[in-house]
Amino acid sequence: MNKKPKKFIKYALLSSCIVSILTGTVFAETTQSGDVTPGFNHKVPEEIMTPNKVETRIGELNFYDGIPTQATLDKVYDNLDFIRGVDVFLNFIPATSIEGIRLGFKSLGADDSNEVLVFDDLMDSNPLFLTGNTDTVYAGAMLDLEKDGVTVVEIPPGAGPGTLNDAFFRFVVDMGAPGPDEKKGGTYVILPPDYKGELKSTLNGMQDRGKDNRVNIMIGDTQQKVWIAQSTSYNNWLILRGFLKDGKPDHASKMWRTGLKIYPLADAKNPKEMKFINGSGQYFNTVHANDYKFYQELWHVIQKEPVSFIDPELRGQAAAIGIEKGKPFEPDARMKAILKDAVAVGNATARGIAFKSRDKNAYLFEGKQWFTGFIGRDYRWLKDGGNGGRNMDARTLFFYIATVNTPAMALQIPGVGSNYAMTTGDNNGDILYGEKNYKVTLPADAPAKDFWSMVAYDPQTRSELQVPGGSLYPSKNNKRDQLIYNKDGSVTLYFGPDTPKGLEANWTETTPNKAWFAMLRLYGPLQPWFDKTWQPSDFELVK
């Protein structure tokens, strides 16, 4: 092996040192150039840096090298609590709405499942009830599956649309006309969320209609065929509708009072006697709060229901503002002030979404003001079948102004269920004013197998419009009212403080110095409604 002379090695090492020194010098010169961020060895991307002062919609935010100052910490945490307070209001309206109904029913003595509120003479404008109708005989009850366990509901033949919703207004099962009994009547068994027995849910969906999917179980000493559904909550709202006969509610009222039975399965051999309370003409409130009390209503719901009742994301939103199962809701003065502000902004936001949606998909007809409560025709408000997640604004729109969640109100099945259209403005998009007179025309051959109706509502309460000294029924119904039709078969309805001469039968009175909005209902909607070949006009000022 050849060896290098020692002198060569010495010069080689010296050369290596010189190169290292020179290289270091070049690197040092580079770090002092404009291509390197001061305080770093490299050029750091500006988009990951935070300046010492930032102007925002919540004011000036200050930092020392990215760390917030105390004043900025106070500001951003107040803002975070505010944001979460708004989110809780918007996202938990379904839960507090059911709680409002529960409290309203309880105020009239309908607290246990065997205590049913029946509107024997229809629902008039006395109660505060989100867009209740004047056209069907309601029968409603609250189920408490925590107290009663597995619960039996017997539906009489001839029942119109009926639905059971859980304590977050999620669909559990339909009964009556859109249900698996298809108006023939039958027995339903409702399982609690924590049920561990052998009973399993049956196929109850509208796609399963025409098949007998019932199972045999023992109810008391008798084996019966039943449909079974499982709820995700303890509190559930049962709401049933009976149709008018010859324009009168008597038949439906009798049907509920003689045929509706609700009792715990465990008490089937000796159930409590049914108690029916007439809700017609009575004033009571079922609407959730729009102020700080909203959070207290929600706290009660969270305490009542199992943890599994809502997912971790929603539980986290509520917990972030101090609402958590098993813990008191006791915000300090700072937090309480923030939440009062948050609920005010949340309420304003919900009113914007509900009354003047910015979602183009909400509007039913090109160039018209009519909009739907089921944007995307999905009762779960899922976008693109769920690929786009949940349309939360669409859910807010519906639950801020309406109740009852069922596929029968969203799907397009001719002759089955019901469909709705709402409007809060005239043909120019202006507010409908109670001191002005309007008209709206429904073309001939309205596509409703059962009936159609038009009801006026109060935007403050989202309940039937109250007219001091006037009619208690702010509506028109083609099966109840003797309407005057136009020569072409269409019908023009009039709304306002002044009676149209010779057209009194078509007139609905409004309240001066108050706004109002309208809802068109089609029970048993037909294909011309779905393909939009039949369309109502917009409301127009009568000059």
C-alpha positions in Angstrom: 0.0 0.0 0.0 1.4 3.4 -1.1 1.6 6.0 1.7 1.3 9.8 1.2 4.3 11.8 2.4 3.7 13.6 5.7 4.2 17.0 4.0 1.2 16.3 1.6 -1.0 15.3 4.4 -0.1 18.5 6.3 -1.1 20.7 3.3 -4.3 18.7 2.7 -5.5 19.3 6.3 -4.7 23.0 6.0 -6.7 23.2 2.8 -9.6 21.5 4.4 -9.6 24.0 7.3 -9.5 26.9 4.9 -12.5 25.5 3.0 -14.4 25.1 6.2 -13.6 28.6 7.3 -14.6 30.0 3.9 -17.8 28.0 3.9 -18.7 29.2 7.4 -18.1 32.8 6.2 -20.4 32.3 3.3 -23.1 30.9 5.6 -22.7 33.7 8.0 -23.0 36.2 5.2 -26.2 34.5 4.0 -27.8 34.7 7.4 -27.2 38.4 7.5 -28.9 38.9 4.1 -32.5 39.9 3.5 -33.5 36.3 2.7 -33.5 35.2 6.3 -36.1 36.1 9.0 -34.4 38.0 11.8 -33.9 35.7 14.8 -33.9 32.6 12.7 -31.4 30.7 10.5 -33.8 30.6 7.6 -36.5 32.5 5.8 -39.6 31.5 7.8 -42.9 31.6 5.8 -44.9 34.7 6.7 -48.2 32.8 6.8 -47.1 30.9 9.9 -46.0 34.0 11.8 -48.1 36.3 14.0 -47.2 40.0 14.1 -47.0 41.8 17.4 -50.1 43.8 16.5 -53.2 42.5 14.6 -56.4 44.4 13.8 -59.5 42.3 13.9 -63.3 42.6 14.3 -62.9 42.2 18.0 -60.3 45.0 18.2 -56.5 45.2 18.3 -54.8 42.0 19.4 -51.2 42.3 20.8 -48.5 39.7 21.1 -44.9 39.4 22.3 -43.2 37.1 19.8 -46.5 35.2 19.2 -47.5 35.0 22.8 -50.8 36.9 23.6 -50.6 39.7 26.1 -52.9 39.5 29.1 -55.3 42.0 27.6 -55.5 40.0 24.4 -56.0 36.8 26.3 -59.0 38.3 28.1 -60.4 39.5 24.7 -60.0 36.2 22.8 -61.3 34.0 25.7 -64.3 36.3 26.0 -64.8 36.0 22.3 -64.4 32.2 22.4 -67.0 31.9 25.1 -69.3 34.2 23.1 -68.9 32.0 19.9 -69.7 28.9 21.8 -72.7 30.5 23.4 -74.0 31.4 20.0 -73.3 27.9 18.7 -75.1 26.3 21.6 -78.2 28.4 20.9 -78.3 27.6 17.2 -77.5 23.9 17.5 -79.6 23.1 20.5 -82.9 24.7 19.4 -84.4 21.2 18.7 -83.7 20.1 22.3 -85.1 23.2 24.0 -88.1 23.2 21.6 -89.1 19.7 22.8 -88.5 20.9 26.4 -90.8 23.9 25.8 -93.5 21.5 24.5 -93.1 19.3 27.6 -93.4 22.3 29.9 -96.4 23.6 28.0 -98.2 20.3 28.2 -97.4 19.9 31.8 -98.9 23.3 32.5 -102.3 22.0 31.4 -102.0 18.7 33.3 -100.7 16.5 30.5 -97.5 15.2 32.3 -97.8 11.4 32.3 -98.0 9.3 29.1 -101.6 8.5 29.8 -102.5 12.2 29.9 -103.2 13.4 26.4 -103.9 16.9 25.1 -106.6 16.9 22.5 -107.7 19.9 20.5 -111.4 18.9 20.3 -112.3 22.2 18.6 -109.0 22.6 16.7 -106.0 24.6 17.6 -106.9 28.3 17.6 -104.5 31.2 18.1 -104.6 31.3 21.9 -101.7 28.9 22.6 -98.1 29.7 21.7 -97.2 26.8 19.6 -94.7 26.9 16.7 -96.7 27.0 13.4 -99.4 24.9 14.7 -102.3 24.3 12.3 -105.9 25.2 12.5 -107.0 22.3 10.3 -106.5 18.9 12.0 -107.5 17.6 15.4 -104.2 17.3 17.3 -103.7 14.7 20.0 -100.4 15.0 21.8 -98.6 13.3 24.8 -95.2 13.2 26.3 -93.6 9.8 26.9 -91.1 9.3 29.7 -89.2 6.1 28.9 -87.0 6.5 31.9 -89.9 6.3 34.3 -92.2 4.0 32.3 -89.7 1.8 30.5 -90.9 0.0 27.3 -94.1 1.9 26.3 -97.1 0.7 24.2 -99.1 3.1 21.9 -102.3 1.9 20.4 -103.4 3.9 17.4 -107.0 3.7 16.2 -108.0 3.2 12.6 -108.5 6.3 10.5 -105.6 8.3 12.1 -104.1 11.0 10.0 -100.3 11.8 10.1 -98.7 10.9 13.4 -95.1 11.0 14.5 -92.9 10.2 17.6 -89.9 12.4 18.0 -87.1 12.1 20.6 -85.8 14.8 22.9 -83.6 16.3 20.2 -86.5 16.3 17.7 -85.1 13.4 15.9 -87.4 11.1 14.1 -88.3 7.8 15.9 -91.4 6.4 14.0 -94.4 7.5 12.1 -97.9 6.3 12.9 -101.3 6.6 11.2 -101.4 7.7 7.6 -97.7 7.8 6.8 -96.8 5.1 9.3 -96.5 1.3 8.7 -100.2 0.9 9.8 -101.2 3.1 6.8 -104.3 4.5 8.6 -105.5 1.0 9.5 -104.5 1.4 13.1 -102.3 -0.9 15.2 -100.0 -1.2 18.2 -96.5 0.3 18.5 -94.0 -0.5 21.1 -91.3 2.1 22.0 -88.0 1.0 23.5 -86.0 3.3 25.8 -82.4 4.2 24.8 -80.9 1.9 27.5 -83.2 -1.1 26.8 -81.3 -4.4 27.0 -84.0 -6.9 26.4 -84.8 -9.2 23.5 -87.1 -6.9 21.6 -85.7 -5.4 18.4 -86.9 -2.6 16.1 -89.0 -3.7 13.2 -88.9 -2.2 9.6 -91.0 0.9 10.0 -89.9 3.2 7.2 -92.0 4.5 4.3 -90.0 2.3 2.0 -91.3 -0.7 3.9 -95.0 0.1 3.5 -97.1 -2.6 2.0 -95.4 -5.3 4.0 -96.4 -6.7 7.4 -93.2 -6.3 9.4 -94.9 -6.7 12.8 -93.6 -9.2 15.3 -95.6 -11.2 18.0 -95.1 -10.2 21.6 -97.0 -10.7 24.8 -98.9 -7.6 25.9 -100.4 -8.5 29.3 -102.0 -11.9 28.8 -102.4 -11.5 25.0 -100.1 -12.2 22.2 -100.2 -9.3 19.7 -98.6 -8.2 16.5 -96.7 -5.0 17.0 -94.3 -2.6 15.3 -91.3 -1.8 17.5 -89.1 1.4 17.4 -86.2 2.4 19.7 -85.7 6.0 20.9 -82.4 7.6 21.7 -83.8 9.6 24.6 -86.1 9.2 27.6 -88.5 12.1 26.8 -90.4 11.7 23.5 -93.2 13.7 22.0 -96.1 11.9 20.4 -98.1 14.1 18.1 -101.1 12.8 16.1 -103.5 14.4 13.7 -107.0 13.6 12.9 -108.7 14.9 9.7 -112.0 16.8 9.7 -115.1 15.1 8.5 -117.7 17.2 6.7 -115.5 20.2 7.8 -116.0 19.4 11.5 -113.6 18.0 14.2 -116.1 15.9 16.1 -115.3 12.6 14.4 -111.5 12.9 14.9 -111.9 14.1 18.5 -114.0 11.0 19.3 -111.5 8.8 17.5 -108.7 9.9 19.8 -110.8 9.8 23.0 -112.1 6.3 22.4 -109.2 4.6 20.5 -105.9 6.1 21.6 -104.2 4.1 24.4 -100.7 4.7 25.9 -99.3 2.7 28.8 -96.1 1.0 30.0 -95.7 -2.6 28.8 -95.1 -3.6 32.4 -98.5 -2.3 33.3 -100.4 -3.9 30.4 -102.5 -6.0 32.6 -103.7 -3.0 34.6 -102.9 0.2 32.8 -103.9 3.6 34.1 -107.1 5.1 32.8 -106.5 7.4 29.9 -107.0 11.1 30.6 -107.9 13.5 27.8 -107.6 17.3 28.2 -109.2 19.7 25.8 -106.5 22.2 24.6 -108.8 24.2 22.4 -109.3 27.8 23.6 -106.6 27.6 26.2 -103.6 29.9 26.5 -100.3 28.2 27.2 -96.7 28.4 26.0 -94.7 25.7 24.3 -92.0 27.9 22.7 -88.4 27.8 24.0 -86.8 30.9 25.5 -84.9 33.4 23.3 -82.9 34.9 26.3 -80.6 33.6 29.0 -83.3 31.2 30.1 -82.6 29.2 27.0 -79.4 27.8 28.6 -81.3 26.8 31.8 -83.9 25.0 29.7 -81.0 23.1 27.9 -79.4 22.3 31.3 -82.6 20.5 32.3 -82.6 18.5 29.1 -79.0 17.4 29.6 -79.7 16.3 33.2 -82.7 14.2 32.1 -81.3 12.4 29.2 -78.5 9.7 29.0 -75.0 10.8 28.0 -75.4 8.9 24.7 -78.4 11.1 23.8 -76.1 13.4 21.9 -72.6 12.9 20.4 -69.3 14.1 21.9 -69.2 17.2 19.6 -72.5 18.5 20.8 -71.8 17.5 24.4 -68.5 19.4 24.2 -70.3 22.6 22.9 -72.6 22.6 25.9 -69.9 21.7 28.4 -67.7 24.5 27.0 -70.2 27.0 28.5 -70.8 25.1 31.7 -73.7 22.8 30.8 -72.8 19.2 31.6 -74.7 16.2 32.9 -74.4 15.7 36.6 -73.1 19.2 37.3 -74.8 22.5 38.2 -74.9 25.3 35.7 -73.5 28.3 37.7 -71.7 30.7 35.4 -69.9 33.6 37.1 -70.8 37.2 36.4 -68.4 37.5 33.5 -69.7 34.3 31.8 -73.3 35.1 32.4 -72.9 38.6 30.8 -71.3 36.9 27.8 -74.0 34.3 27.5 -76.7 37.0 27.6 -75.0 38.7 24.7 -74.5 35.4 22.9 -78.1 34.3 23.1 -79.2 37.8 21.8 -76.9 37.4 18.8 -77.9 33.7 18.4 -81.6 34.6 18.4 -81.0 37.4 15.8 -79.0 34.9 13.6 -81.8 32.3 13.9 -84.4 34.9 12.9 -82.3 35.8 9.9 -81.8 32.2 8.8 -85.5 31.4 9.4 -87.2 34.4 7.9 -84.8 35.5 5.1 -82.6 32.5 4.2 -79.5 33.2 2.1 -79.5 29.6 0.8 -80.8 29.6 -2.8 -81.8 25.9 -2.3 -84.4 27.0 0.2 -86.6 28.7 -2.4 -89.1 26.5 -4.1 -89.9 28.4 -7.3 -87.8 30.6 -9.6 -88.3 34.3 -8.8 -90.8 33.7 -6.0 -90.6 34.1 -2.2 -91.9 30.7 -1.2 -89.4 28.5 0.6 -89.2 25.1 2.2 -88.5 24.0 5.7 -86.7 20.9 4.5 -83.8 22.2 2.5 -82.4 19.4 0.4 -85.5 17.3 1.1 -83.8 15.5 3.9 -85.4 15.3 7.4 -81.9 14.9 8.8 -80.7 18.0 6.9 -77.8 16.1 5.3 -76.1 17.6 2.3 -75.4 15.4 -0.7 -76.5 12.3 1.2 -74.1 13.1 4.0 -71.0 13.8 1.9 -71.4 17.5 2.6 -72.1 16.9 6.3 -75.1 18.4 8.0 -76.6 21.7 6.8 -76.8 23.3 10.2 -78.4 26.5 8.9 -81.2 24.4 7.3 -81.8 22.6 10.6 -82.0 26.0 12.4 -84.4 27.3 9.8 -86.8 24.5 10.4 -86.7 24.2 14.2 -86.8 27.9 14.8 -90.3 28.1 13.2 -91.7 24.6 13.2 -92.1 21.3 15.0 -92.6 17.6 14.1 -89.7 16.0 12.2 -90.6 13.1 9.9 -89.5 11.9 6.4 -93.2 12.1 5.5 -92.8 15.9 5.3 -89.6 15.8 3.3 -90.0 12.9 0.8 -91.7 13.1 -2.5 -94.3 10.3 -2.4 -97.5 11.4 -4.1 -100.6 11.2 -1.9 -98.7 10.4 1.3 -97.7 12.6 4.2 -97.7 16.4 3.9 -95.6 19.2 2.3 -95.3 22.8 3.3 -94.3 26.1 1.7 -93.6 29.3 3.7 -93.3 33.0 2.8 -92.3 36.0 4.9 -92.5 38.6 2.1 -94.6 39.9 -0.8 -93.7 39.7 -4.5 -91.1 42.4 -4.0 -89.5 40.7 -1.0 -90.9 43.3 1.4 -92.2 42.4 4.9 -95.9 41.4 5.1 -97.4 44.3 7.1 -100.5 43.8 9.2 -101.9 47.2 8.3 -101.7 46.5 4.5 -104.0 44.4 2.4 -102.7 41.5 0.3 -103.9 38.8 -2.1 -102.5 35.5 -3.2 -103.9 33.2 -5.8 -103.8 29.4 -5.8 -104.3 28.0 -9.3 -107.1 25.5 -10.1 -106.7 21.8 -9.1 -104.5 22.3 -6.1 -102.4 19.1 -5.8 -103.6 17.9 -2.4 -105.4 14.6 -2.1 -106.7 15.3 1.4 -106.8 19.1 1.7 -104.9 22.3 1.6 -104.8 25.2 4.0 -103.2 28.7 4.3 -102.4 30.0 7.8 -101.1 33.3 9.0 -98.5 33.4 11.8 -96.9 35.9 14.1 -93.1 36.3 13.5 -92.5 37.1 17.2 -94.0 33.9 18.5 -93.9 31.9 15.3 -97.4 30.8 16.4 -100.8 31.5 14.9 -101.4 35.2 14.4 -103.6 36.7 17.2 -106.0 39.3 16.1 -107.4 41.2 19.1 -111.1 41.2 18.8 -111.0 39.2 15.6 -111.1 35.6 14.5 -109.3 33.0 16.6 -108.6 31.0 13.4 -106.3 33.0 11.1 -106.6 30.6 8.2 -108.4 29.2 5.2 -109.0 25.5 4.4 -110.6 24.2 1.2 -112.5 21.4 3.1 -113.7 23.6 6.0 -114.4 26.9 4.4 -117.0 27.8 1.7 -114.6 29.6 -0.5 -115.4 31.7 -3.6 -113.5 30.4 -6.6 -112.6 32.3 -9.8 -114.1 31.3 -13.1 -110.9 29.4 -14.1 -111.1 27.3 -10.9 -108.4 29.2 -9.1 -109.0 30.8 -5.7 -107.7 34.2 -4.5 -107.2 34.6 -0.8 -107.1 38.0 0.9 -105.1 39.0 4.0 -105.3 42.4 5.7 -107.2 44.6 8.1 -109.9 45.5 5.6 -112.7 43.1 4.5 -112.8 42.7 0.7 -116.4 43.4 -0.4 -118.2 40.3 -1.6 -115.2 38.1 -0.8 -115.5 37.9 3.0 -115.3 34.0 2.8 -111.8 34.3 1.3 -110.5 36.8 3.8 -108.1 36.4 6.8 -107.8 39.3 9.1 -104.3 40.6 10.1 -103.2 42.9 13.0 -102.1 46.5 12.1 -98.6 47.5 13.2 -97.5 43.9 13.3 -95.8 41.8 10.7 -97.0 38.3 9.7 -96.0 35.3 7.6 -97.9 32.6 5.8 -97.7 28.8 5.5 -99.3 26.8 2.7 -100.0 23.1 3.7 -100.7 20.3 1.3 -101.9 17.1 2.9 -101.5 14.2 0.5 -99.4 16.3 -2.0 -99.6 15.2 -5.6 -97.1 15.1 -8.5 -97.8 18.6 -9.8 -96.5 19.9 -6.5 -93.3 18.0 -6.7 -92.6 18.8 -10.4 -93.6 22.4 -9.8 -96.1 22.6 -12.6 -98.6 23.9 -10.0 -97.4 27.0 -8.2 -99.1 29.6 -5.9 -98.6 33.2 -6.8 -96.6 35.5 -4.4 -98.5 37.8 -2.1 -99.3 41.1 -3.8 -100.4 44.4 -2.3 -104.1 45.2 -3.0 -104.1 48.9 -4.1 
